[in-house]
Amino acid sequence: MSTFQSIKQGLTEAVAHAKGNQAGVNEYQPYEVDVAGLRKRLGLTQEQFAARFGFSVATLRHWERGDRTPHGPALVLLNLIDREPKAVMRALAA
């Protein structure tokens, strides 16, 4: 595939995505995570959980109180931690 064809294909997919027509594009939809439950299941304090996974303690507290909800990359990371906590810990320890 030429550079032009690759750019054209990318632009075509981007336009289709923007219009809601995602033919051939799988969009990941992260699920809501009970952050306090997840943290407790892992046996970590708020400080330990925040430090281990790169969140601020203040943000973690807001999520646990329900003042805010995680979204975007933070929600994706929480989904990964929820599903495969040991794998995430290994990846972050490297």
Secondary structure, 3 states (H helix, E strand, C coil): CCHHHHHHHHHHHHHHHHCCCCCCCCCCCCCCCCHHHHHHHCCCCHHHHHHHHCCCHHHHHHHHHCCCCCCHHHHHHHHHHHHCHHHHHHHHHC
